[in-house]
Amino acid sequence: MLHLRLISPADKTDDVLRLIEGTTGTTHLAVVPGAARDPAGDVIMCDVAREAGDELIAGLRDLDLDKCGSIAVENIDLSLSERADEAEHEAPGEGSDAVLWEQLTDATHEESTLSITYVAFITLATMIAACGVVLDNAILIVGAMAVGPEFGPLAGFCTALVRRAPRLALRSLIALLVGFLAAMVVTTGFSYFMDATDLFSHEALKAERPNTNFVYRPDWFSFVVAVLAGAAGTLSLTSAKSGALVGVAISVTTVPAAANAAVAFSYNEYKQAWGSTEQLLLNLLGIVLAGTLTLLAQKALWATQRERTAKSRRRAQDSVTGS
C-alpha cells in the first residue's frame, strides 16, 4: 500500500475527492479543511493499493495539484486493516508488478545527476578496479563493481527513452560519459603514480591474469550477461527491490573495463586499452537495450491488465443493470 498526503487549494478539493473516491483500490480517506499554510489549502490523506497508485497520481497531476498544491507519496511497511486488504483485492493486477512511473522518474533523475559525489564514487571504484586488474585479484574487482554508481544514469536513460523525456536522457548521458571520462583520466594518473612507487608494473599488466583477463576480451557472453543484468536491475527498481541492485552491479564489467583501459593506456598497451573499451561499450549497450525493453514490456503488460479489468467491470455493471 501507498500513503498519499496531498495539499489542495480549496477550489480543487471537491475534484480531488471525486478522483480519489472514483479510483478503485483507495481507502482511509481523510480531509482536514484549511489545515495547510504553505501552500494554503486543505490537507487530504488516503491510502491506495500500489497497483492503482500510478493511475491516481497521474489523475492528480492532470488536476495540476503538483503545481498549485502538493503530492507526497510514502510506502506503507505495515497496514493492519481489513479495508486496506479489500482495496488491494479490488485493485487490478499485483502490487509487485505495478510500475510507479512518477516515482521511477524522480528516483532516476536524482541518480542521474552529475554531482561531485557521483564522480567521486565512480572514480574511486575505477581506481579500486585498477588495483584489481594489475594484481589479478577478483575480490577487488567485485568490490569495485559494487561501489560503482553507473547503473543510476543507465536506468535514467532507459526511463527517459520509454517516457520520451529528452532532458532526463541528456542528463543521464552526460552523467554517464563525463563520469567515466573523469574516472579514466584520474585512474591513468593514479597508474603513473603507482608505477613510480613500484606498486604497478608493466609486466604485471602483460601477464596472463586468469582471474581478470576477461575485462579486455569481450565476447558474446559479456553481452548476454549485461542484457540479463540490465533486465534484473530495471525490475529491481520498478518493484522497489533495491537489494537486487548489488547483484546487478557485480554482474557487469563496466568499471573494471574502464580501469583496465586506463592502466593499459598508461603503459602504451593500446590493444588492451581498445579491448577494454569494447568491453565497456558492449556492457553499456546491453544494459540500455535490456532496461528499455523491460520497461516497455512492463508498460504494455500493465496497460493490458488495466484494459481487462475495465472490461470486467463494464460487464459486471451491465449484468447488474440488465437484472
MOGICOR-V329472 format. One record per helix or strand of 2 or more residues. SS is the DSSP state (~ for helix, > for strand). FROM is the first residue (numbers start at 1). LEN is the number of residues. If there is no record, write none. Layout:
# MOGICOR-V329472
ss=SS from=FROM len=LEN
ss=SS from=FROM len=LEN
This chain:
# MOGICOR-V329472
ss=> from=2 len=7
ss=~ from=10 len=13
ss=> from=26 len=12
ss=> from=40 len=9
ss=~ from=50 len=13
ss=~ from=65 len=4
ss=> from=70 len=6
ss=~ from=82 len=9
ss=~ from=95 len=3
ss=~ from=101 len=11
ss=~ from=116 len=20
ss=~ from=138 len=10
ss=~ from=150 len=14
ss=~ from=166 len=31
ss=~ from=202 len=5
ss=~ from=213 len=4
ss=~ from=220 len=19
ss=~ from=244 len=6
ss=~ from=255 len=12
ss=~ from=270 len=53
